[in-house]
């Protein structure tokens, strides 16, 4: 795997040990008030997704505040931060999953391949095929393993024959690292699989509709360490063909799987950049405070 950081390293609890600029450590306190100016590599060359001044409101409550970031092609970018910091809310903006929440209002600009995904002409069903999503808990359909994978290509008209459909199912299961485990029981329920297998089935279901981007919202939080390791290996393999955006509560996981990491705090994007730098030499004191365990 392309591990971004040696996760056996110890991050010092000494706030003066990380090498972060002193200007971010005024009186060794973490002021949480006032606007945050994002630092780091917000833009990338030849981005697949471009986000500018994105705001999200749930009624009168603002959950995301002026977030701007670009996401590159075939990169794995991790979004980290304390619980309730807005990282999952922001993730759901990227395929308009927040549309299903009646009180939610999204403003700003989000483009996929230079096309506005919030345009009135955007077909949301097509968008969600282009930007697939894997959720925190495995959610296979109450159908057979085969039908879980076949459902999307069939309804989107991506196959012309049963032979094409069989090939798509096999290819998707192989890419999800599941084919050898299920090839002799394709007509058994997807829910009969273990938790880790179900999550890989959901990944196979996602990639079967040929997305450009895969969003993963804490995909390993309900899995054991062995299943987690398999999903992480799979992310590395899939990044050869897909852009992957992962929200994770585990800094160790972010370090293992991503090339870039974005740190969110109270709805704001504080810092984004190369994963190794974020974890060894954060530029912002809030990032440093979270990485070193002073809050979060």
C-alpha positions as CSV (number, residue, x, y, z in Angstrom):
1,X,0.0,0.0,0.0
2,X,1.0,3.6,-0.4
3,X,1.2,4.4,3.3
4,X,1.4,8.1,3.7
5,X,2.9,7.9,7.2
6,X,4.6,5.3,9.3
7,X,1.8,4.8,11.8
8,X,4.1,3.4,14.4
9,X,5.5,6.9,15.0
10,X,4.7,8.7,18.2
11,X,3.4,12.2,18.0
12,X,4.8,14.2,20.8
13,X,2.4,15.7,23.3
14,X,4.9,18.6,23.8
15,X,3.4,21.5,21.9
16,X,6.8,22.8,21.1
17,X,8.1,19.5,19.6
18,X,6.2,19.4,16.3
19,X,8.0,22.2,14.6
20,X,4.9,24.2,14.0
21,X,5.4,27.9,13.8
22,X,5.4,29.7,17.1
23,X,2.8,32.2,15.8
24,X,0.2,29.4,16.2
25,X,0.9,28.9,19.9
26,X,0.0,32.1,21.5
27,X,0.2,31.5,25.3
28,X,-0.1,27.8,24.6
29,X,-3.9,28.1,24.4
30,X,-6.4,27.2,21.7
31,X,-8.8,30.0,21.0
32,X,-11.9,28.6,19.3
33,X,-13.5,31.9,18.5
34,X,-13.4,34.0,15.3
35,X,-13.0,33.1,11.7
36,X,-10.4,30.6,10.7
37,X,-8.1,31.2,7.7
38,X,-7.5,27.9,6.0
39,X,-3.8,27.0,5.5
40,X,-2.2,24.4,3.2
41,X,-2.6,23.1,-0.3
42,X,-6.2,24.0,-1.1
43,X,-5.7,23.7,-4.8
44,X,-4.3,20.9,-6.9
45,X,-3.3,20.4,-10.5
46,X,-6.0,19.1,-12.8
47,X,-8.7,18.7,-10.1
48,X,-11.7,16.4,-10.4
49,X,-13.8,18.2,-7.8
50,X,-13.6,22.0,-7.1
51,X,-15.4,23.5,-4.1
52,X,-15.6,27.2,-3.5
53,X,-17.1,29.0,-0.4
54,X,-19.4,26.1,0.5
55,X,-21.9,26.8,3.3
56,X,-24.4,24.4,4.8
57,X,-27.3,25.4,7.0
58,X,-29.7,23.1,8.9
59,X,-32.4,25.7,9.5
60,X,-30.8,28.5,11.5
61,X,-27.7,26.4,12.4
62,X,-24.7,26.7,10.2
63,X,-22.8,23.4,9.9
64,X,-20.3,24.3,7.2
65,X,-18.6,27.7,6.8
66,X,-17.0,28.9,3.6
67,X,-15.1,25.7,2.8
68,X,-13.0,25.9,-0.4
69,X,-11.0,22.9,-1.5
70,X,-10.0,21.0,-4.7
71,X,-9.7,17.2,-4.9
72,X,-7.4,15.7,-7.4
73,X,-7.9,12.8,-9.8
74,X,-7.0,9.3,-8.5
75,X,-6.1,10.6,-5.1
76,X,-7.2,9.5,-1.7
77,X,-8.0,12.4,0.5
78,X,-8.9,11.9,4.2
79,X,-11.1,14.3,6.2
80,X,-10.5,14.3,9.9
81,X,-11.6,16.2,12.9
82,X,-13.6,16.0,16.2
83,X,-17.1,14.6,16.3
84,X,-19.6,17.1,15.0
85,X,-17.0,19.2,13.1
86,X,-18.9,18.9,9.8
87,X,-16.7,16.5,7.8
88,X,-19.6,14.1,7.1
89,X,-21.9,16.9,6.3
90,X,-19.4,18.3,3.8
91,X,-18.8,14.8,2.3
92,X,-22.6,14.5,1.6
93,X,-22.5,17.8,-0.3
94,X,-20.3,16.2,-3.0
95,X,-23.2,13.9,-4.2
96,X,-26.1,16.0,-2.9
97,X,-27.1,13.5,-0.3
98,X,-28.0,16.5,1.9
99,X,-30.9,17.1,-0.5
100,X,-32.9,14.5,1.3
101,X,-32.9,16.6,4.5
102,X,-35.7,19.1,4.3
103,X,-34.1,21.7,6.5
104,X,-30.7,21.6,4.8
105,X,-29.6,24.5,2.5
106,X,-26.3,24.3,0.6
107,X,-24.7,27.4,-1.0
108,X,-21.5,28.0,-2.8
109,X,-20.0,26.3,-5.8
110,X,-19.2,22.6,-6.2
111,X,-18.1,21.3,-9.6
112,X,-17.4,17.8,-10.9
113,X,-15.2,17.9,-14.0
114,X,-16.0,21.6,-14.3
115,X,-19.8,21.1,-14.2
116,X,-21.9,22.6,-11.4
117,X,-23.5,19.7,-9.6
118,X,-26.1,22.0,-8.0
119,X,-27.3,23.3,-11.4
120,X,-31.0,23.0,-12.0
121,X,-30.1,20.9,-15.1
122,X,-28.1,18.3,-13.1
123,X,-29.7,14.9,-12.9
124,X,-29.2,13.8,-9.3
125,X,-29.6,10.1,-10.0
126,X,-26.9,10.3,-12.6
127,X,-24.7,12.4,-10.3
128,X,-25.0,9.8,-7.6
129,X,-23.9,7.1,-10.1
130,X,-20.8,9.3,-10.9
131,X,-20.1,10.0,-7.2
132,X,-20.8,6.8,-5.4
133,X,-21.0,6.5,-1.6
134,X,-20.1,3.8,0.9
135,X,-21.7,4.4,4.3
136,X,-20.5,3.8,7.9
137,X,-22.4,0.6,8.3
138,X,-22.7,-2.0,5.5
139,X,-26.2,-1.7,3.9
140,X,-26.6,-4.5,1.4
141,X,-30.0,-4.7,-0.3
142,X,-32.3,-7.5,0.8
143,X,-31.4,-9.4,-2.3
144,X,-28.9,-12.0,-3.4
145,X,-25.2,-11.2,-3.7
146,X,-25.5,-11.2,-7.5
147,X,-28.6,-8.9,-7.5
148,X,-26.9,-6.4,-5.1
149,X,-24.2,-5.8,-7.7
150,X,-26.4,-6.2,-10.8
151,X,-29.1,-3.8,-9.7
152,X,-27.3,-0.5,-10.5
153,X,-26.0,-1.4,-13.9
154,X,-29.4,-2.7,-14.8
155,X,-31.4,0.4,-13.8
156,X,-28.8,2.7,-15.4
157,X,-28.9,0.9,-18.7
158,X,-25.1,0.1,-18.5
159,X,-25.4,-3.5,-19.9
160,X,-27.0,-4.8,-23.1
161,X,-27.3,-8.5,-22.2
162,X,-27.2,-11.1,-19.5
163,X,-23.6,-11.9,-20.6
164,X,-22.6,-8.3,-20.1
165,X,-24.3,-8.2,-16.7
166,X,-22.6,-11.4,-15.6
167,X,-19.3,-9.9,-16.6
168,X,-20.0,-6.6,-14.8
169,X,-20.9,-8.5,-11.6
170,X,-17.8,-10.6,-11.7
171,X,-15.5,-7.7,-12.5
172,X,-17.0,-5.6,-9.7
173,X,-16.7,-8.4,-7.1
174,X,-13.1,-9.0,-8.2
175,X,-12.2,-5.4,-7.9
176,X,-13.7,-5.4,-4.4
177,X,-11.6,-8.4,-3.5
178,X,-14.7,-10.5,-2.9
179,X,-15.1,-12.8,-5.9
180,X,-13.1,-15.8,-4.7
181,X,-15.1,-15.7,-1.4
182,X,-18.6,-15.6,-3.0
183,X,-18.4,-17.0,-6.5
184,X,-20.0,-20.3,-5.5
185,X,-22.9,-18.6,-3.6
186,X,-23.9,-15.7,-5.7
187,X,-27.6,-16.4,-5.2
188,X,-27.4,-16.4,-1.4
189,X,-28.6,-13.2,0.4
190,X,-26.1,-10.4,0.7
191,X,-27.0,-10.2,4.4
192,X,-25.6,-13.7,4.9
193,X,-22.0,-12.4,4.6
194,X,-19.8,-11.2,7.4
195,X,-19.6,-7.5,8.2
196,X,-16.4,-7.0,6.3
197,X,-17.7,-8.9,3.4
198,X,-20.9,-6.9,3.4
199,X,-18.9,-3.7,3.2
200,X,-16.9,-5.0,0.3
201,X,-20.2,-6.0,-1.4
202,X,-21.4,-2.5,-1.0
203,X,-18.1,-1.3,-2.6
204,X,-18.6,-3.7,-5.4
205,X,-22.2,-2.4,-5.8
206,X,-20.8,1.2,-5.9
207,X,-18.1,0.6,-8.5
208,X,-20.5,-1.5,-10.7
209,X,-22.1,1.7,-12.0
210,X,-18.7,3.1,-13.1
211,X,-18.4,6.1,-10.8
212,X,-15.7,8.7,-11.1
213,X,-15.5,9.4,-7.4
214,X,-16.1,7.2,-4.3
215,X,-17.1,8.8,-1.0
216,X,-16.5,6.7,2.1
217,X,-18.1,7.9,5.4
218,X,-16.2,6.1,8.2
219,X,-16.4,2.8,6.2
220,X,-14.4,0.8,8.8
221,X,-15.9,2.0,12.1
222,X,-18.1,-1.1,12.4
223,X,-15.5,-3.6,11.3
224,X,-12.9,-5.7,13.1
225,X,-9.1,-5.0,12.5
226,X,-8.7,-7.8,9.9
227,X,-11.7,-6.5,7.8
228,X,-10.5,-2.9,8.3
229,X,-7.0,-3.9,6.9
230,X,-8.7,-5.5,3.8
231,X,-10.8,-2.4,3.1
232,X,-7.7,-0.2,3.4
233,X,-5.8,-2.4,1.0
234,X,-8.8,-2.2,-1.3
235,X,-8.8,1.6,-1.2
236,X,-5.2,1.7,-2.4
237,X,-6.1,-0.6,-5.3
238,X,-9.2,1.4,-6.2
239,X,-7.3,4.7,-6.2
240,X,-5.7,3.6,-9.5
241,X,-9.1,4.1,-11.2
242,X,-11.1,6.3,-8.8
243,X,-10.9,9.4,-6.7
244,X,-11.6,8.5,-3.1
245,X,-12.7,10.9,-0.4
246,X,-12.8,9.2,3.1
247,X,-14.1,10.6,6.3
248,X,-12.5,8.8,9.2
249,X,-12.4,9.3,13.0
250,X,-9.1,7.4,13.0
251,X,-6.0,9.5,12.5
252,X,-4.0,6.2,12.1
253,X,-6.3,5.2,9.2
254,X,-6.0,8.6,7.6
255,X,-2.2,8.3,7.8
256,X,-2.2,4.8,6.3
257,X,-4.5,5.3,3.3
258,X,-4.4,9.0,2.1
259,X,-2.1,11.1,0.1
260,X,-3.6,14.3,1.5
261,X,-5.5,15.1,4.7
262,X,-8.0,17.8,5.5
263,X,-8.7,18.9,9.1
264,X,-12.1,20.3,9.9
265,X,-13.0,22.2,13.1
266,X,-16.5,23.6,14.0
267,X,-17.6,23.5,10.4
268,X,-14.5,25.2,9.0
269,X,-11.7,23.7,7.0
270,X,-8.6,24.6,9.0
271,X,-5.8,22.9,7.1
272,X,-5.3,20.7,4.1
273,X,-2.1,19.2,2.7
274,X,0.3,16.3,2.3
275,X,-0.7,13.7,4.9
276,X,2.9,13.2,6.2
277,X,3.3,17.0,6.8
278,X,-0.1,17.3,8.4
279,X,0.8,14.6,11.0
280,X,4.4,15.6,11.6
281,X,4.5,19.4,11.1
282,X,1.0,20.9,11.1
283,X,0.9,24.6,10.2
284,X,-2.2,25.6,12.2
285,X,-2.4,25.5,16.0
286,X,-5.8,23.9,15.9
287,X,-4.6,21.1,13.7
288,X,-1.6,20.6,16.1
289,X,-3.9,20.6,19.1
290,X,-6.0,17.8,17.6
291,X,-3.1,15.7,16.3
292,X,-1.4,15.9,19.7
293,X,-4.5,15.0,21.6
294,X,-5.0,18.3,23.4
295,X,-8.6,18.3,22.4
296,X,-11.0,16.3,20.2
